[in-house]
Amino acid sequence: MFNARSTLRYVIVLLAIFGLVFVIGCGSSKEKQQMSTFMQEYSKTVTEYSDVVNKADKSKQAELEGILDSYNTKWTNMKIEMGSEITPQALNSLDQEYQDITKKYSSLAGKS
């Protein structure tokens, strides 16, 4: 009886440790969080660009075009630097989101 109780305690402790590692390990990585934040900033800037195009403010439009063009380089660098730190599925999802936002920007740039 003593051995069964002792073994049971070890099993419970090991399961608790395994559960903790699983919960902590499955959280969002720092790299994925940075890429998601970048995506939010990029989307916000494209939305601002859309407003500027509708108002026909050429000086602000040129400024935002420069910023948006720099996002392309920044995204490429982020994919290279952080791509191995996140899952391929998450990277594909973020890349698809980037492509969708870029498509919106390209269509707006064609209007102006």
C-alpha positions as CSV (number, residue, x, y, z in Angstrom):
1,M,0.0,0.0,0.0
2,F,2.9,2.4,0.8
3,N,4.5,1.8,-2.6
4,A,1.3,2.4,-4.5
5,R,0.7,5.7,-2.6
6,S,4.3,6.8,-3.2
7,T,4.2,5.9,-6.9
8,L,0.9,7.7,-7.2
9,R,2.5,10.9,-5.8
10,Y,5.3,10.7,-8.3
11,V,2.9,10.3,-11.1
12,I,0.8,13.2,-10.0
13,V,3.9,15.4,-9.6
14,L,5.2,14.5,-13.0
15,L,1.8,15.1,-14.6
16,A,1.6,18.5,-12.9
17,I,5.1,19.4,-14.2
18,F,4.2,18.2,-17.7
19,G,0.9,20.2,-17.6
20,L,2.7,23.4,-16.6
21,V,5.4,23.0,-19.3
22,F,2.6,22.4,-21.8
23,V,0.6,25.4,-20.8
24,I,3.6,27.7,-20.7
25,G,5.2,26.3,-23.8
26,C,2.0,26.7,-25.9
27,G,1.8,30.5,-25.4
28,S,2.3,33.0,-28.2
29,S,6.0,33.4,-28.9
30,K,7.7,36.8,-28.6
31,E,8.5,36.7,-32.4
32,K,4.9,36.0,-33.4
33,Q,3.7,38.8,-31.1
34,Q,6.2,41.2,-32.8
35,M,5.1,40.1,-36.3
36,S,1.4,40.5,-35.3
37,T,2.1,44.0,-33.9
38,F,3.9,44.9,-37.2
39,M,0.8,43.6,-39.1
40,Q,-1.5,45.9,-37.0
41,E,0.8,48.9,-37.7
42,Y,0.9,48.1,-41.4
43,S,-2.8,47.7,-41.6
44,K,-3.4,51.0,-39.7
45,T,-1.0,52.8,-42.0
46,V,-2.8,51.5,-45.1
47,T,-6.1,52.6,-43.7
48,E,-4.6,56.1,-43.1
49,Y,-3.3,56.1,-46.6
50,S,-6.8,55.2,-47.9
51,D,-8.2,58.3,-46.0
52,V,-5.5,60.5,-47.5
53,V,-6.1,59.2,-51.0
54,N,-9.8,60.0,-50.6
55,K,-9.0,63.5,-49.4
56,A,-6.4,64.0,-52.2
57,D,-3.7,65.3,-49.9
58,K,-0.7,64.8,-52.1
59,S,2.0,65.7,-49.6
60,K,0.7,63.4,-46.9
61,Q,0.2,60.7,-49.5
62,A,3.8,60.9,-50.6
63,E,4.9,60.6,-47.0
64,L,2.8,57.6,-46.3
65,E,3.9,55.9,-49.6
66,G,7.5,56.1,-48.3
67,I,6.5,54.6,-45.0
68,L,4.5,51.8,-46.7
69,D,7.4,51.0,-49.0
70,S,9.7,50.7,-46.1
71,Y,7.3,48.1,-44.6
72,N,8.1,45.8,-47.5
73,T,11.8,45.7,-46.5
74,K,11.0,45.4,-42.8
75,W,8.6,42.5,-43.5
76,T,11.1,40.6,-45.6
77,N,13.8,41.1,-42.8
78,M,11.3,40.0,-40.1
79,K,10.5,36.8,-42.1
80,I,14.2,36.0,-42.5
81,E,15.1,36.7,-38.8
82,M,12.1,35.3,-37.0
83,G,10.7,32.8,-39.5
84,S,12.4,29.9,-37.7
85,E,11.1,31.0,-34.3
86,I,7.4,30.5,-35.1
87,T,5.5,27.7,-36.6
88,P,5.2,27.4,-40.4
89,Q,1.4,27.7,-40.1
90,A,1.6,30.9,-38.1
91,L,4.2,32.3,-40.6
92,N,2.0,31.4,-43.5
93,S,-1.0,33.0,-41.9
94,L,0.9,36.2,-41.1
95,D,2.3,36.2,-44.7
96,Q,-1.2,35.8,-46.2
97,E,-2.4,38.7,-44.0
98,Y,0.6,40.8,-45.2
99,Q,-0.2,40.0,-48.9
100,D,-3.9,40.9,-48.4
101,I,-2.9,44.3,-46.9
102,T,-0.4,44.9,-49.6
103,K,-3.0,44.1,-52.3
104,K,-5.3,46.7,-50.7
105,Y,-2.4,49.3,-50.7
106,S,-1.6,48.4,-54.4
107,S,-5.2,49.0,-55.4
108,L,-5.2,52.4,-53.6
109,A,-1.9,53.4,-55.1
110,G,-3.3,52.6,-58.5
111,K,-6.3,55.0,-57.9
112,S,-4.1,58.0,-57.1
